[in-house]
Amino acid sequence: MNIAYLSTFPPYRGGIAQFNETLSDQFRALGHGVEKITFKRQYPGLLFPGKSQYLEGWETRQWEAHRWLDTIHPLSWWATARAIVRLRPDVLFMRYWIPFLAPSQGTVAWWLRRKQIPSVAIADNVIPHERRPGDRALTRFFLRRLAGAVVMSETVEAQLQSIAPRLPYRLIPHPVYTHFPPPMPRDKARQALGLPMDARVLLFTGFIRKYKGLDLLIEALTELPPNYHLLIGGEVYGDAEEYSRLIERLQVGERVHPRFHFLSDAEMAQFWSAADVAVLPYRHATQSGVLALAYHYEVPVVVTPVGDLPATVRRFGIGRVAAEVSAPAIAAAVRALETDAVETYQKNLRNAREALSWPRFAAEVTDFLKAVVGEKALT
C-alpha cells in the first residue's frame, strides 16, 4: 500500500511531529510506501503562542518531508492536492488536532476524493481543549471529507460519534514513545539539574497551556511536606510570568525548579530520570503523550479525573487518580502514592509499554487503512 502522509513532520517540533516520524518509519517496516508531506507554513507567526515552531538549527539540515501546504494560502491547498495525486497513493493519511487545520486539510481531502483517493485521519481531538466559536462547524467540514478516522481514546471516540456518527473509525490506544534516550542514573540527573538528592521530585513536562493546570500543581506543593520539590520543563504558551508570580506569592521558590523552554530529547531524559512522580493536573483532557513518556522512563503518575486519563492509569496500575480537579486533591493523591510499592509501578509500566508498542499500533492502523481502501464506495 502506498500512503501519502500529510501532517506536521520535522523540521517542525513537538510530540505530534515526533509521533508522525515514528509512525511513518513503522509503516515502512511493514512494507508500505510512505511519502511524507508537511507544511510550508503551519501557523502564522501572529497566531503561534510559543517561541518557535521549528527544531533548533533546522535551516541548515535536509528534511525528507515535502513542505507543500500553507495553512492560510488557499492556492497552496489546491497545489498540494494536485501534487499528492501525482504521487498516486492508495490513501491520504493525516492528523487532526485543532480546527484551524480544517479548511486546508479538508480541501485537500475533498480534492483527492474527487480523484477516488480516500482520506483517513488520526483525530487527536474532535472538540479542542481551548474552544472557540466555529470549532464544531470547522471540524464537521473536515470530518465529512474523510473515509475513516482513528481515535486514541474513548473520550475522542464519543466526541467523534456526536459530530460524525456515520463515519467509520477505529479506536487504537496511543503507543509508547521510543525515540527518547534511555534513563540515566537518578543522582547524575539530579546533580545536572541542581536538585536535592534526598528530595521527592514531582515532574510536570510538555507544552504549558492553561488547561493543563500547572497552577493547581504549584498550589498543591503548599500542602506537601518541605522535602517535596517540583521540576517543571516546557515552553509556556501564554505568559510565563503568571507562573513565576504564583510561585513567589506562595513562597515556594526554593522548592520549584522551572525551565520554561522547549526540552531537547537529552533534557527530557534528564528530567524524567530525576523524577519520582509525574503529575498531570489537567483541567480537561482526552489522552496525553506524557503518559507515553511515563511508560518509557518507568515513572509512576498522578492524574486528575478527566478524559481517558483515569481509565488508563487504573487499567495498567501505573499511579493514582486525584478525587477531583483541585490542588488539595492533587496533593492528597501525591501523598497516597508515596506509600505504594515503587517496584509494582515499575513492573506495571513495563507491562503497559509492551502492550502499547509501536509495531502493534502501526499494524492496527494499516489494517484499518486497508479496509478503507477496499471500500472506496465510501468516498
PEMOPE-V392813 format. One record per residue. RES is the residue in three letters. PHI is phi in whole degrees, 0 to 359 (* if undefined). Layout:
# PEMOPE-V392813
res=RES phi=PHI
res=RES phi=PHI
This chain:
# PEMOPE-V392813
res=MET phi=*
res=ASN phi=258
res=ILE phi=245
res=ALA phi=267
res=TYR phi=250
res=LEU phi=254
res=SER phi=187
res=THR phi=276
res=PHE phi=228
res=PRO phi=307
res=PRO phi=276
res=TYR phi=289
res=ARG phi=251
res=GLY phi=112
res=GLY phi=296
res=ILE phi=290
res=ALA phi=297
res=GLN phi=295
res=PHE phi=301
res=ASN phi=297
res=GLU phi=298
res=THR phi=293
res=LEU phi=294
res=SER phi=297
res=ASP phi=296
res=GLN phi=292
res=PHE phi=302
res=ARG phi=295
res=ALA phi=297
res=LEU phi=274
res=GLY phi=95
res=HIS phi=266
res=GLY phi=277
res=VAL phi=227
res=GLU phi=247
res=LYS phi=267
res=ILE phi=235
res=THR phi=228
res=PHE phi=267
res=LYS phi=287
res=ARG phi=218
res=GLN phi=276
res=TYR phi=228
res=PRO phi=298
res=GLY phi=305
res=LEU phi=292
res=LEU phi=265
res=PHE phi=276
res=PRO phi=278
res=GLY phi=266
res=LYS phi=274
res=SER phi=207
res=GLN phi=268
res=TYR phi=245
res=LEU phi=293
res=GLU phi=297
res=GLY phi=74
res=TRP phi=296
res=GLU phi=294
res=THR phi=262
res=ARG phi=245
res=GLN phi=266
res=TRP phi=235
res=GLU phi=284
res=ALA phi=292
res=HIS phi=288
res=ARG phi=265
res=TRP phi=246
res=LEU phi=267
res=ASP phi=256
res=THR phi=294
res=ILE phi=244
res=HIS phi=238
res=PRO phi=305
res=LEU phi=298
res=SER phi=288
res=TRP phi=296
res=TRP phi=291
res=ALA phi=296
res=THR phi=295
res=ALA phi=300
res=ARG phi=295
res=ALA phi=295
res=ILE phi=293
res=VAL phi=302
res=ARG phi=295
res=LEU phi=286
res=ARG phi=57
res=PRO phi=282
res=ASP phi=279
res=VAL phi=204
res=LEU phi=260
res=PHE phi=244
res=MET phi=224
res=ARG phi=239
res=TYR phi=227
res=TRP phi=228
res=ILE phi=206
res=PRO phi=298
res=PHE phi=305
res=LEU phi=280
res=ALA phi=300
res=PRO phi=299
res=SER phi=288
res=GLN phi=290
res=GLY phi=295
res=THR phi=293
res=VAL phi=299
res=ALA phi=297
res=TRP phi=298
res=TRP phi=294
res=LEU phi=294
res=ARG phi=299
res=ARG phi=297
res=LYS phi=262
res=GLN phi=64
res=ILE phi=247
res=PRO phi=285
res=SER phi=239
res=VAL phi=228
res=ALA phi=226
res=ILE phi=280
res=ALA phi=262
res=ASP phi=293
res=ASN phi=220
res=VAL phi=261
res=ILE phi=253
res=PRO phi=293
res=HIS phi=295
res=GLU phi=252
res=ARG phi=273
res=ARG phi=223
res=PRO phi=303
res=GLY phi=92
res=ASP phi=301
res=ARG phi=294
res=ALA phi=296
res=LEU phi=294
res=THR phi=296
res=ARG phi=297
res=PHE phi=304
res=PHE phi=291
res=LEU phi=297
res=ARG phi=291
res=ARG phi=260
res=LEU phi=261
res=ALA phi=262
res=GLY phi=183
res=ALA phi=217
res=VAL phi=245
res=VAL phi=240
res=MET phi=243
res=SER phi=207
res=GLU phi=292
res=THR phi=296
res=VAL phi=291
res=GLU phi=303
res=ALA phi=295
res=GLN phi=298
res=LEU phi=298
res=GLN phi=294
res=SER phi=285
res=ILE phi=259
res=ALA phi=226
res=PRO phi=297
res=ARG phi=264
res=LEU phi=285
res=PRO phi=299
res=TYR phi=208
res=ARG phi=224
res=LEU phi=267
res=ILE phi=226
res=PRO phi=300
res=HIS phi=303
res=PRO phi=281
res=VAL phi=272
res=TYR phi=292
res=THR phi=234
res=HIS phi=274
res=PHE phi=282
res=PRO phi=299
res=PRO phi=290
res=PRO phi=299
res=MET phi=242
res=PRO phi=304
res=ARG phi=301
res=ASP phi=299
res=LYS phi=295
res=ALA phi=295
res=ARG phi=292
res=GLN phi=296
res=ALA phi=296
res=LEU phi=264
res=GLY phi=71
res=LEU phi=258
res=PRO phi=297
res=MET phi=293
res=ASP phi=262
res=ALA phi=282
res=ARG phi=261
res=VAL phi=259
res=LEU phi=266
res=LEU phi=241
res=PHE phi=234
res=THR phi=217
res=GLY phi=111
res=PHE phi=302
res=ILE phi=259
res=ARG phi=235
res=LYS phi=304
res=TYR phi=292
res=LYS phi=276
res=GLY phi=72
res=LEU phi=302
res=ASP phi=299
res=LEU phi=294
res=LEU phi=291
res=ILE phi=298
res=GLU phi=296
res=ALA phi=298
res=LEU phi=299
res=THR phi=291
res=GLU phi=259
res=LEU phi=249
res=PRO phi=300
res=PRO phi=298
res=ASN phi=282
res=TYR phi=276
res=HIS phi=238
res=LEU phi=242
res=LEU phi=255
res=ILE phi=243
res=GLY phi=221
res=GLY phi=159
res=GLU phi=280
res=VAL phi=274
res=TYR phi=268
res=GLY phi=142
res=ASP phi=255
res=ALA phi=295
res=GLU phi=296
res=GLU phi=301
res=TYR phi=284
res=SER phi=297
res=ARG phi=295
res=LEU phi=295
res=ILE phi=300
res=GLU phi=292
res=ARG phi=296
res=LEU phi=276
res=GLN phi=58
res=VAL phi=241
res=GLY phi=302
res=GLU phi=287
res=ARG phi=248
res=VAL phi=247
res=HIS phi=236
res=PRO phi=272
res=ARG phi=233
res=PHE phi=275
res=HIS phi=209
res=PHE phi=294
res=LEU phi=274
res=SER phi=289
res=ASP phi=300
res=ALA phi=295
res=GLU phi=294
res=MET phi=301
res=ALA phi=297
res=GLN phi=299
res=PHE phi=298
res=TRP phi=290
res=SER phi=289
res=ALA phi=278
res=ALA phi=270
res=ASP phi=267
res=VAL phi=216
res=ALA phi=261
res=VAL phi=244
res=LEU phi=244
res=PRO phi=271
res=TYR phi=294
res=ARG phi=281
res=HIS phi=204
res=ALA phi=193
res=THR phi=249
res=GLN phi=243
res=SER phi=213
res=GLY phi=292
res=VAL phi=297
res=LEU phi=298
res=ALA phi=297
res=LEU phi=289
res=ALA phi=299
res=TYR phi=298
res=HIS phi=297
res=TYR phi=262
res=GLU phi=56
res=VAL phi=249
res=PRO phi=295
res=VAL phi=232
res=VAL phi=239
res=VAL phi=233
res=THR phi=270
res=PRO phi=278
res=VAL phi=228
res=GLY phi=56
res=ASP phi=268
res=LEU phi=300
res=PRO phi=298
res=ALA phi=298
res=THR phi=294
res=VAL phi=297
res=ARG phi=287
res=ARG phi=300
res=PHE phi=263
res=GLY phi=65
res=ILE phi=247
res=GLY phi=167
res=ARG phi=237
res=VAL phi=247
res=ALA phi=295
res=ALA phi=291
res=GLU phi=201
res=VAL phi=271
res=SER phi=201
res=ALA phi=299
res=PRO phi=300
res=ALA phi=292
res=ILE phi=295
res=ALA phi=299
res=ALA phi=296
res=ALA phi=293
res=VAL phi=297
res=ARG phi=295
res=ALA phi=296
res=LEU phi=293
res=GLU phi=299
res=THR phi=274
res=ASP phi=278
res=ALA phi=280
res=VAL phi=299
res=GLU phi=299
res=THR phi=296
res=TYR phi=297
res=GLN phi=297
res=LYS phi=297
res=ASN phi=295
res=LEU phi=295
res=ARG phi=295
res=ASN phi=297
res=ALA phi=296
res=ARG phi=299
res=GLU phi=290
res=ALA phi=289
res=LEU phi=248
res=SER phi=285
res=TRP phi=294
res=PRO phi=302
res=ARG phi=296
res=PHE phi=298
res=ALA phi=297
res=ALA phi=295
res=GLU phi=291
res=VAL phi=296
res=THR phi=292
res=ASP phi=301
res=PHE phi=291
res=LEU phi=299
res=LYS phi=298
res=ALA phi=296
res=VAL phi=290
res=VAL phi=299
res=GLY phi=281
res=GLU phi=232
res=LYS phi=294
res=ALA phi=297
res=LEU phi=295
res=THR phi=272
